[in-house]
Amino acid sequence: MFKFERLEVWQLALGYIDLMYDIGSQLPKTEEYNLKSQLIRAAE
């Protein structure tokens, strides 16, 4: 484990990314290449 992986901000960021993927998976298929892709890119 790297030192930064113990930081709370790092752990919160990973949780944020998971949340964005969950939200993206709930969007309709019509948003697959619009809002969903922007949301995922912004989270990464």
mmCIF entry with sequence, helices, sheets and N, C-alpha, C, O atoms, coordinates in Angstrom:
data_MODEL
# 
_entry.id   MODEL 
# 
_entity.id                         1 
_entity.type                       polymer 
_entity.pdbx_number_of_molecules   1 
# 
_entity_poly.entity_id                      1 
_entity_poly.type                           'polypeptide(L)' 
_entity_poly.nstd_linkage                   no 
_entity_poly.nstd_monomer                   no 
_entity_poly.pdbx_seq_one_letter_code       MFKFERLEVWQLALGYIDLMYDIGSQLPKTEEYNLKSQLIRAAE 
_entity_poly.pdbx_seq_one_letter_code_can   MFKFERLEVWQLALGYIDLMYDIGSQLPKTEEYNLKSQLIRAAE 
_entity_poly.pdbx_strand_id                 A 
# 
loop_
_entity_poly_seq.entity_id 
_entity_poly_seq.num 
_entity_poly_seq.mon_id 
_entity_poly_seq.hetero 
1 1  MET n 
1 2  PHE n 
1 3  LYS n 
1 4  PHE n 
1 5  GLU n 
1 6  ARG n 
1 7  LEU n 
1 8  GLU n 
1 9  VAL n 
1 10 TRP n 
1 11 GLN n 
1 12 LEU n 
1 13 ALA n 
1 14 LEU n 
1 15 GLY n 
1 16 TYR n 
1 17 ILE n 
1 18 ASP n 
1 19 LEU n 
1 20 MET n 
1 21 TYR n 
1 22 ASP n 
1 23 ILE n 
1 24 GLY n 
1 25 SER n 
1 26 GLN n 
1 27 LEU n 
1 28 PRO n 
1 29 LYS n 
1 30 THR n 
1 31 GLU n 
1 32 GLU n 
1 33 TYR n 
1 34 ASN n 
1 35 LEU n 
1 36 LYS n 
1 37 SER n 
1 38 GLN n 
1 39 LEU n 
1 40 ILE n 
1 41 ARG n 
1 42 ALA n 
1 43 ALA n 
1 44 GLU n 
# 
_struct_asym.id          A 
_struct_asym.entity_id   1 
# 
loop_
_struct_conf.conf_type_id 
_struct_conf.id 
_struct_conf.pdbx_PDB_helix_id 
_struct_conf.beg_label_comp_id 
_struct_conf.beg_label_asym_id 
_struct_conf.beg_label_seq_id 
_struct_conf.pdbx_beg_PDB_ins_code 
_struct_conf.end_label_comp_id 
_struct_conf.end_label_asym_id 
_struct_conf.end_label_seq_id 
_struct_conf.pdbx_end_PDB_ins_code 
_struct_conf.beg_auth_comp_id 
_struct_conf.beg_auth_asym_id 
_struct_conf.beg_auth_seq_id 
_struct_conf.end_auth_comp_id 
_struct_conf.end_auth_asym_id 
_struct_conf.end_auth_seq_id 
_struct_conf.pdbx_PDB_helix_class 
_struct_conf.details 
_struct_conf.pdbx_PDB_helix_length 
HELX_P HELX_P1 AA1 LYS A 3  ? ARG A 6  ? LYS A 3  ARG A 6  5 ? 4  
HELX_P HELX_P2 AA2 GLU A 8  ? GLN A 26 ? GLU A 8  GLN A 26 1 ? 19 
HELX_P HELX_P3 AA3 LYS A 29 ? GLU A 31 ? LYS A 29 GLU A 31 5 ? 3  
HELX_P HELX_P4 AA4 LEU A 35 ? ALA A 43 ? LEU A 35 ALA A 43 1 ? 9  
# 
_struct_conf_type.id          HELX_P 
_struct_conf_type.criteria    ? 
_struct_conf_type.reference   ? 
# 
loop_
_atom_site.group_PDB 
_atom_site.id 
_atom_site.type_symbol 
_atom_site.label_atom_id 
_atom_site.label_alt_id 
_atom_site.label_comp_id 
_atom_site.label_asym_id 
_atom_site.label_entity_id 
_atom_site.label_seq_id 
_atom_site.pdbx_PDB_ins_code 
_atom_site.Cartn_x 
_atom_site.Cartn_y 
_atom_site.Cartn_z 
_atom_site.occupancy 
_atom_site.B_iso_or_equiv 
_atom_site.pdbx_formal_charge 
_atom_site.auth_seq_id 
_atom_site.auth_comp_id 
_atom_site.auth_asym_id 
_atom_site.auth_atom_id 
_atom_site.pdbx_PDB_model_num 
ATOM 1   N N  . MET A 1 1  ? 0.850   -1.179 0.000   1.00 0.00 ? 1  MET A N  1 
ATOM 2   C CA . MET A 1 1  ? 0.000   0.000  0.000   1.00 0.00 ? 1  MET A CA 1 
ATOM 3   C C  . MET A 1 1  ? 0.897   1.243  0.000   1.00 0.00 ? 1  MET A C  1 
ATOM 4   O O  . MET A 1 1  ? 1.853   1.336  0.769   1.00 0.00 ? 1  MET A O  1 
ATOM 5   N N  . PHE A 1 2  ? 0.570   2.180  -0.866  1.00 0.00 ? 2  PHE A N  1 
ATOM 6   C CA . PHE A 1 2  ? 1.289   3.449  -0.921  1.00 0.00 ? 2  PHE A CA 1 
ATOM 7   C C  . PHE A 1 2  ? 0.773   4.376  0.174   1.00 0.00 ? 2  PHE A C  1 
ATOM 8   O O  . PHE A 1 2  ? -0.359  4.226  0.635   1.00 0.00 ? 2  PHE A O  1 
ATOM 9   N N  . LYS A 1 3  ? 1.588   5.318  0.586   1.00 0.00 ? 3  LYS A N  1 
ATOM 10  C CA . LYS A 1 3  ? 1.194   6.232  1.667   1.00 0.00 ? 3  LYS A CA 1 
ATOM 11  C C  . LYS A 1 3  ? -0.064  7.026  1.313   1.00 0.00 ? 3  LYS A C  1 
ATOM 12  O O  . LYS A 1 3  ? -0.937  7.230  2.157   1.00 0.00 ? 3  LYS A O  1 
ATOM 13  N N  . PHE A 1 4  ? -0.147  7.469  0.061   1.00 0.00 ? 4  PHE A N  1 
ATOM 14  C CA . PHE A 1 4  ? -1.300  8.294  -0.318  1.00 0.00 ? 4  PHE A CA 1 
ATOM 15  C C  . PHE A 1 4  ? -2.614  7.518  -0.258  1.00 0.00 ? 4  PHE A C  1 
ATOM 16  O O  . PHE A 1 4  ? -3.681  8.118  -0.136  1.00 0.00 ? 4  PHE A O  1 
ATOM 17  N N  . GLU A 1 5  ? -2.544  6.197  -0.341  1.00 0.00 ? 5  GLU A N  1 
ATOM 18  C CA . GLU A 1 5  ? -3.763  5.399  -0.299  1.00 0.00 ? 5  GLU A CA 1 
ATOM 19  C C  . GLU A 1 5  ? -4.394  5.385  1.090   1.00 0.00 ? 5  GLU A C  1 
ATOM 20  O O  . GLU A 1 5  ? -5.547  4.987  1.250   1.00 0.00 ? 5  GLU A O  1 
ATOM 21  N N  . ARG A 1 6  ? -3.647  5.813  2.074   1.00 0.00 ? 6  ARG A N  1 
ATOM 22  C CA . ARG A 1 6  ? -4.197  5.905  3.436   1.00 0.00 ? 6  ARG A CA 1 
ATOM 23  C C  . ARG A 1 6  ? -4.875  7.249  3.695   1.00 0.00 ? 6  ARG A C  1 
ATOM 24  O O  . ARG A 1 6  ? -5.569  7.410  4.699   1.00 0.00 ? 6  ARG A O  1 
ATOM 25  N N  . LEU A 1 7  ? -4.678  8.206  2.804   1.00 0.00 ? 7  LEU A N  1 
ATOM 26  C CA . LEU A 1 7  ? -5.266  9.529  2.986   1.00 0.00 ? 7  LEU A CA 1 
ATOM 27  C C  . LEU A 1 7  ? -6.784  9.473  2.824   1.00 0.00 ? 7  LEU A C  1 
ATOM 28  O O  . LEU A 1 7  ? -7.311  8.782  1.952   1.00 0.00 ? 7  LEU A O  1 
ATOM 29  N N  . GLU A 1 8  ? -7.459  10.207 3.676   1.00 0.00 ? 8  GLU A N  1 
ATOM 30  C CA . GLU A 1 8  ? -8.927  10.229 3.614   1.00 0.00 ? 8  GLU A CA 1 
ATOM 31  C C  . GLU A 1 8  ? -9.408  10.791 2.284   1.00 0.00 ? 8  GLU A C  1 
ATOM 32  O O  . GLU A 1 8  ? -10.388 10.302 1.723   1.00 0.00 ? 8  GLU A O  1 
ATOM 33  N N  . VAL A 1 9  ? -8.733  11.804 1.778   1.00 0.00 ? 9  VAL A N  1 
ATOM 34  C CA . VAL A 1 9  ? -9.147  12.413 0.511   1.00 0.00 ? 9  VAL A CA 1 
ATOM 35  C C  . VAL A 1 9  ? -9.035  11.406 -0.638  1.00 0.00 ? 9  VAL A C  1 
ATOM 36  O O  . VAL A 1 9  ? -9.862  11.420 -1.550  1.00 0.00 ? 9  VAL A O  1 
ATOM 37  N N  . TRP A 1 10 ? -8.037  10.545 -0.604  1.00 0.00 ? 10 TRP A N  1 
ATOM 38  C CA . TRP A 1 10 ? -7.884  9.504  -1.628  1.00 0.00 ? 10 TRP A CA 1 
ATOM 39  C C  . TRP A 1 10 ? -9.049  8.518  -1.552  1.00 0.00 ? 10 TRP A C  1 
ATOM 40  O O  . TRP A 1 10 ? -9.622  8.144  -2.575  1.00 0.00 ? 10 TRP A O  1 
ATOM 41  N N  . GLN A 1 11 ? -9.388  8.106  -0.350  1.00 0.00 ? 11 GLN A N  1 
ATOM 42  C CA . GLN A 1 11 ? -10.478 7.155  -0.156  1.00 0.00 ? 11 GLN A CA 1 
ATOM 43  C C  . GLN A 1 11 ? -11.820 7.762  -0.560  1.00 0.00 ? 11 GLN A C  1 
ATOM 44  O O  . GLN A 1 11 ? -12.661 7.083  -1.150  1.00 0.00 ? 11 GLN A O  1 
ATOM 45  N N  . LEU A 1 12 ? -12.016 9.037  -0.241  1.00 0.00 ? 12 LEU A N  1 
ATOM 46  C CA . LEU A 1 12 ? -13.250 9.717  -0.642  1.00 0.00 ? 12 LEU A CA 1 
ATOM 47  C C  . LEU A 1 12 ? -13.341 9.837  -2.163  1.00 0.00 ? 12 LEU A C  1 
ATOM 48  O O  . LEU A 1 12 ? -14.419 9.692  -2.739  1.00 0.00 ? 12 LEU A O  1 
ATOM 49  N N  . ALA A 1 13 ? -12.208 10.099 -2.807  1.00 0.00 ? 13 ALA A N  1 
ATOM 50  C CA . ALA A 1 13 ? -12.190 10.215 -4.265  1.00 0.00 ? 13 ALA A CA 1 
ATOM 51  C C  . ALA A 1 13 ? -12.579 8.893  -4.916  1.00 0.00 ? 13 ALA A C  1 
ATOM 52  O O  . ALA A 1 13 ? -13.312 8.884  -5.905  1.00 0.00 ? 13 ALA A O  1 
ATOM 53  N N  . LEU A 1 14 ? -12.099 7.784  -4.375  1.00 0.00 ? 14 LEU A N  1 
ATOM 54  C CA . LEU A 1 14 ? -12.469 6.476  -4.918  1.00 0.00 ? 14 LEU A CA 1 
ATOM 55  C C  . LEU A 1 14 ? -13.965 6.223  -4.754  1.00 0.00 ? 14 LEU A C  1 
ATOM 56  O O  . LEU A 1 14 ? -14.609 5.667  -5.643  1.00 0.00 ? 14 LEU A O  1 
ATOM 57  N N  . GLY A 1 15 ? -14.509 6.634  -3.618  1.00 0.00 ? 15 GLY A N  1 
ATOM 58  C CA . GLY A 1 15 ? -15.949 6.505  -3.403  1.00 0.00 ? 15 GLY A CA 1 
ATOM 59  C C  . GLY A 1 15 ? -16.741 7.357  -4.380  1.00 0.00 ? 15 GLY A C  1 
ATOM 60  O O  . GLY A 1 15 ? -17.802 6.951  -4.853  1.00 0.00 ? 15 GLY A O  1 
ATOM 61  N N  . TYR A 1 16 ? -16.216 8.550  -4.682  1.00 0.00 ? 16 TYR A N  1 
ATOM 62  C CA . TYR A 1 16 ? -16.854 9.453  -5.636  1.00 0.00 ? 16 TYR A CA 1 
ATOM 63  C C  . TYR A 1 16 ? -16.876 8.815  -7.027  1.00 0.00 ? 16 TYR A C  1 
ATOM 64  O O  . TYR A 1 16 ? -17.888 8.878  -7.724  1.00 0.00 ? 16 TYR A O  1 
ATOM 65  N N  . ILE A 1 17 ? -15.777 8.212  -7.423  1.00 0.00 ? 17 ILE A N  1 
ATOM 66  C CA . ILE A 1 17 ? -15.719 7.567  -8.733  1.00 0.00 ? 17 ILE A CA 1 
ATOM 67  C C  . ILE A 1 17 ? -16.739 6.437  -8.810  1.00 0.00 ? 17 ILE A C  1 
ATOM 68  O O  . ILE A 1 17 ? -17.443 6.307  -9.811  1.00 0.00 ? 17 ILE A O  1 
ATOM 69  N N  . ASP A 1 18 ? -16.823 5.629  -7.774  1.00 0.00 ? 18 ASP A N  1 
ATOM 70  C CA . ASP A 1 18 ? -17.815 4.545  -7.742  1.00 0.00 ? 18 ASP A CA 1 
ATOM 71  C C  . ASP A 1 18 ? -19.229 5.097  -7.863  1.00 0.00 ? 18 ASP A C  1 
ATOM 72  O O  . ASP A 1 18 ? -20.064 4.543  -8.579  1.00 0.00 ? 18 ASP A O  1 
ATOM 73  N N  . LEU A 1 19 ? -19.489 6.190  -7.158  1.00 0.00 ? 19 LEU A N  1 
ATOM 74  C CA . LEU A 1 19 ? -20.813 6.813  -7.213  1.00 0.00 ? 19 LEU A CA 1 
ATOM 75  C C  . LEU A 1 19 ? -21.144 7.301  -8.623  1.00 0.00 ? 19 LEU A C  1 
ATOM 76  O O  . LEU A 1 19 ? -22.270 7.129  -9.091  1.00 0.00 ? 19 LEU A O  1 
ATOM 77  N N  . MET A 1 20 ? -20.175 7.905  -9.297  1.00 0.00 ? 20 MET A N  1 
ATOM 78  C CA . MET A 1 20 ? -20.413 8.399  -10.655 1.00 0.00 ? 20 MET A CA 1 
ATOM 79  C C  . MET A 1 20 ? -20.691 7.246  -11.622 1.00 0.00 ? 20 MET A C  1 
ATOM 80  O O  . MET A 1 20 ? -21.537 7.367  -12.508 1.00 0.00 ? 20 MET A O  1 
ATOM 81  N N  . TYR A 1 21 ? -19.983 6.135  -11.454 1.00 0.00 ? 21 TYR A N  1 
ATOM 82  C CA . TYR A 1 21 ? -20.254 4.962  -12.290 1.00 0.00 ? 21 TYR A CA 1 
ATOM 83  C C  . TYR A 1 21 ? -21.654 4.413  -12.011 1.00 0.00 ? 21 TYR A C  1 
ATOM 84  O O  . TYR A 1 21 ? -22.352 4.000  -12.936 1.00 0.00 ? 21 TYR A O  1 
ATOM 85  N N  . ASP A 1 22 ? -22.064 4.407  -10.752 1.00 0.00 ? 22 ASP A N  1 
ATOM 86  C CA . ASP A 1 22 ? -23.416 3.940  -10.406 1.00 0.00 ? 22 ASP A CA 1 
ATOM 87  C C  . ASP A 1 22 ? -24.482 4.832  -11.033 1.00 0.00 ? 22 ASP A C  1 
ATOM 88  O O  . ASP A 1 22 ? -25.462 4.344  -11.595 1.00 0.00 ? 22 ASP A O  1 
ATOM 89  N N  . ILE A 1 23 ? -24.282 6.135  -10.930 1.00 0.00 ? 23 ILE A N  1 
ATOM 90  C CA . ILE A 1 23 ? -25.235 7.080  -11.530 1.00 0.00 ? 23 ILE A CA 1 
ATOM 91  C C  . ILE A 1 23 ? -25.246 6.910  -13.043 1.00 0.00 ? 23 ILE A C  1 
ATOM 92  O O  . ILE A 1 23 ? -26.310 6.889  -13.661 1.00 0.00 ? 23 ILE A O  1 
ATOM 93  N N  . GLY A 1 24 ? -24.067 6.789  -13.637 1.00 0.00 ? 24 GLY A N  1 
ATOM 94  C CA . GLY A 1 24 ? -23.977 6.612  -15.089 1.00 0.00 ? 24 GLY A CA 1 
ATOM 95  C C  . GLY A 1 24 ? -24.680 5.363  -15.564 1.00 0.00 ? 24 GLY A C  1 
ATOM 96  O O  . GLY A 1 24 ? -25.282 5.365  -16.638 1.00 0.00 ? 24 GLY A O  1 
ATOM 97  N N  . SER A 1 25 ? -24.619 4.305  -14.795 1.00 0.00 ? 25 SER A N  1 
ATOM 98  C CA . SER A 1 25 ? -25.272 3.051  -15.206 1.00 0.00 ? 25 SER A CA 1 
ATOM 99  C C  . SER A 1 25 ? -26.795 3.144  -15.137 1.00 0.00 ? 25 SER A C  1 
ATOM 100 O O  . SER A 1 25 ? -27.492 2.338  -15.753 1.00 0.00 ? 25 SER A O  1 
ATOM 101 N N  . GLN A 1 26 ? -27.310 4.107  -14.403 1.00 0.00 ? 26 GLN A N  1 
ATOM 102 C CA . GLN A 1 26 ? -28.757 4.276  -14.275 1.00 0.00 ? 26 GLN A CA 1 
ATOM 103 C C  . GLN A 1 26 ? -29.341 5.195  -15.350 1.00 0.00 ? 26 GLN A C  1 
ATOM 104 O O  . GLN A 1 26 ? -30.560 5.293  -15.489 1.00 0.00 ? 26 GLN A O  1 
ATOM 105 N N  . LEU A 1 27 ? -28.479 5.862  -16.103 1.00 0.00 ? 27 LEU A N  1 
ATOM 106 C CA . LEU A 1 27 ? -28.963 6.748  -17.158 1.00 0.00 ? 27 LEU A CA 1 
ATOM 107 C C  . LEU A 1 27 ? -29.516 5.934  -18.318 1.00 0.00 ? 27 LEU A C  1 
ATOM 108 O O  . LEU A 1 27 ? -29.087 4.802  -18.540 1.00 0.00 ? 27 LEU A O  1 
ATOM 109 N N  . PRO A 1 28 ? -30.465 6.497  -19.060 1.00 0.00 ? 28 PRO A N  1 
ATOM 110 C CA . PRO A 1 28 ? -31.031 5.759  -20.201 1.00 0.00 ? 28 PRO A CA 1 
ATOM 111 C C  . PRO A 1 28 ? -29.981 5.551  -21.299 1.00 0.00 ? 28 PRO A C  1 
ATOM 112 O O  . PRO A 1 28 ? -28.994 6.284  -21.372 1.00 0.00 ? 28 PRO A O  1 
ATOM 113 N N  . LYS A 1 29 ? -30.203 4.560  -22.137 1.00 0.00 ? 29 LYS A N  1 
ATOM 114 C CA . LYS A 1 29 ? -29.266 4.238  -23.225 1.00 0.00 ? 29 LYS A CA 1 
ATOM 115 C C  . LYS A 1 29 ? -29.048 5.418  -24.168 1.00 0.00 ? 29 LYS A C  1 
ATOM 116 O O  . LYS A 1 29 ? -27.993 5.518  -24.794 1.00 0.00 ? 29 LYS A O  1 
ATOM 117 N N  . THR A 1 30 ? -30.024 6.306  -24.276 1.00 0.00 ? 30 THR A N  1 
ATOM 118 C CA . THR A 1 30 ? -29.872 7.458  -25.175 1.00 0.00 ? 30 THR A CA 1 
ATOM 119 C C  . THR A 1 30 ? -28.759 8.398  -24.710 1.00 0.00 ? 30 THR A C  1 
ATOM 120 O O  . THR A 1 30 ? -28.275 9.220  -25.489 1.00 0.00 ? 30 THR A O  1 
ATOM 121 N N  . GLU A 1 31 ? -28.358 8.282  -23.462 1.00 0.00 ? 31 GLU A N  1 
ATOM 122 C CA . GLU A 1 31 ? -27.299 9.123  -22.925 1.00 0.00 ? 31 GLU A CA 1 
ATOM 123 C C  . GLU A 1 31 ? -25.939 8.422  -22.896 1.00 0.00 ? 31 GLU A C  1 
ATOM 124 O O  . GLU A 1 31 ? -24.983 8.942  -22.322 1.00 0.00 ? 31 GLU A O  1 
ATOM 125 N N  . GLU A 1 32 ? -25.856 7.250  -23.512 1.00 0.00 ? 32 GLU A N  1 
ATOM 126 C CA . GLU A 1 32 ? -24.631 6.442  -23.469 1.00 0.00 ? 32 GLU A CA 1 
ATOM 127 C C  . GLU A 1 32 ? -23.397 7.232  -23.914 1.00 0.00 ? 32 GLU A C  1 
ATOM 128 O O  . GLU A 1 32 ? -22.343 7.136  -23.285 1.00 0.00 ? 32 GLU A O  1 
ATOM 129 N N  . TYR A 1 33 ? -23.518 8.002  -24.981 1.00 0.00 ? 33 TYR A N  1 
ATOM 130 C CA . TYR A 1 33 ? -22.355 8.724  -25.520 1.00 0.00 ? 33 TYR A CA 1 
ATOM 131 C C  . TYR A 1 33 ? -22.435 10.225 -25.283 1.00 0.00 ? 33 TYR A C  1 
ATOM 132 O O  . TYR A 1 33 ? -21.638 10.981 -25.839 1.00 0.00 ? 33 TYR A O  1 
ATOM 133 N N  . ASN A 1 34 ? -23.367 10.658 -24.481 1.00 0.00 ? 34 ASN A N  1 
ATOM 134 C CA . ASN A 1 34 ? -23.490 12.078 -24.182 1.00 0.00 ? 34 ASN A CA 1 
ATOM 135 C C  . ASN A 1 34 ? -23.182 12.336 -22.709 1.00 0.00 ? 34 ASN A C  1 
ATOM 136 O O  . ASN A 1 34 ? -22.021 12.467 -22.323 1.00 0.00 ? 34 ASN A O  1 
ATOM 137 N N  . LEU A 1 35 ? -24.201 12.407 -21.917 1.00 0.00 ? 35 LEU A N  1 
ATOM 138 C CA . LEU A 1 35 ? -24.044 12.723 -20.500 1.00 0.00 ? 35 LEU A CA 1 
ATOM 139 C C  . LEU A 1 35 ? -23.251 11.660 -19.754 1.00 0.00 ? 35 LEU A C  1 
ATOM 140 O O  . LEU A 1 35 ? -22.402 11.990 -18.926 1.00 0.00 ? 35 LEU A O  1 
ATOM 141 N N  . LYS A 1 36 ? -23.514 10.401 -20.036 1.00 0.00 ? 36 LYS A N  1 
ATOM 142 C CA . LYS A 1 36 ? -22.830 9.321  -19.324 1.00 0.00 ? 36 LYS A CA 1 
ATOM 143 C C  . LYS A 1 36 ? -21.326 9.378  -19.551 1.00 0.00 ? 36 LYS A C  1 
ATOM 144 O O  . LYS A 1 36 ? -20.558 9.279  -18.594 1.00 0.00 ? 36 LYS A O  1 
ATOM 145 N N  . SER A 1 37 ? -20.892 9.533  -20.786 1.00 0.00 ? 37 SER A N  1 
ATOM 146 C CA . SER A 1 37 ? -19.452 9.551  -21.055 1.00 0.00 ? 37 SER A CA 1 
ATOM 147 C C  . SER A 1 37 ? -18.791 10.769 -20.423 1.00 0.00 ? 37 SER A C  1 
ATOM 148 O O  . SER A 1 37 ? -17.662 10.675 -19.941 1.00 0.00 ? 37 SER A O  1 
ATOM 149 N N  . GLN A 1 38 ? -19.469 11.904 -20.418 1.00 0.00 ? 38 GLN A N  1 
ATOM 150 C CA . GLN A 1 38 ? -18.927 13.108 -19.775 1.00 0.00 ? 38 GLN A CA 1 
ATOM 151 C C  . GLN A 1 38 ? -18.815 12.909 -18.270 1.00 0.00 ? 38 GLN A C  1 
ATOM 152 O O  . GLN A 1 38 ? -17.825 13.309 -17.657 1.00 0.00 ? 38 GLN A O  1 
ATOM 153 N N  . LEU A 1 39 ? -19.811 12.301 -17.689 1.00 0.00 ? 39 LEU A N  1 
ATOM 154 C CA . LEU A 1 39 ? -19.832 12.048 -16.248 1.00 0.00 ? 39 LEU A CA 1 
ATOM 155 C C  . LEU A 1 39 ? -18.681 11.134 -15.832 1.00 0.00 ? 39 LEU A C  1 
ATOM 156 O O  . LEU A 1 39 ? -17.999 11.393 -14.840 1.00 0.00 ? 39 LEU A O  1 
ATOM 157 N N  . ILE A 1 40 ? -18.474 10.081 -16.586 1.00 0.00 ? 40 ILE A N  1 
ATOM 158 C CA . ILE A 1 40 ? -17.411 9.131  -16.289 1.00 0.00 ? 40 ILE A CA 1 
ATOM 159 C C  . ILE A 1 40 ? -16.039 9.781  -16.481 1.00 0.00 ? 40 ILE A C  1 
ATOM 160 O O  . ILE A 1 40 ? -15.148 9.603  -15.650 1.00 0.00 ? 40 ILE A O  1 
ATOM 161 N N  . ARG A 1 41 ? -15.869 10.522 -17.557 1.00 0.00 ? 41 ARG A N  1 
ATOM 162 C CA . ARG A 1 41 ? -14.580 11.192 -17.795 1.00 0.00 ? 41 ARG A CA 1 
ATOM 163 C C  . ARG A 1 41 ? -14.266 12.204 -16.698 1.00 0.00 ? 41 ARG A C  1 
ATOM 164 O O  . ARG A 1 41 ? -13.118 12.320 -16.269 1.00 0.00 ? 41 ARG A O  1 
ATOM 165 N N  . ALA A 1 42 ? -15.270 12.926 -16.250 1.00 0.00 ? 42 ALA A N  1 
ATOM 166 C CA . ALA A 1 42 ? -15.064 13.926 -15.209 1.00 0.00 ? 42 ALA A CA 1 
ATOM 167 C C  . ALA A 1 42 ? -14.688 13.272 -13.878 1.00 0.00 ? 42 ALA A C  1 
ATOM 168 O O  . ALA A 1 42 ? -13.914 13.832 -13.102 1.00 0.00 ? 42 ALA A O  1 
ATOM 169 N N  . ALA A 1 43 ? -15.233 12.100 -13.624 1.00 0.00 ? 43 ALA A N  1 
ATOM 170 C CA . ALA A 1 43 ? -14.950 11.409 -12.361 1.00 0.00 ? 43 ALA A CA 1 
ATOM 171 C C  . ALA A 1 43 ? -13.547 10.824 -12.345 1.00 0.00 ? 43 ALA A C  1 
ATOM 172 O O  . ALA A 1 43 ? -12.944 10.700 -11.279 1.00 0.00 ? 43 ALA A O  1 
ATOM 173 N N  . GLU A 1 44 ? -13.028 10.470 -13.489 1.00 0.00 ? 44 GLU A N  1 
ATOM 174 C CA . GLU A 1 44 ? -11.698 9.867  -13.537 1.00 0.00 ? 44 GLU A CA 1 
ATOM 175 C C  . GLU A 1 44 ? -10.674 10.945 -13.487 1.00 0.00 ? 44 GLU A C  1 
ATOM 176 O O  . GLU A 1 44 ? -9.477  10.661 -13.516 1.00 0.00 ? 44 GLU A O  1 
# 
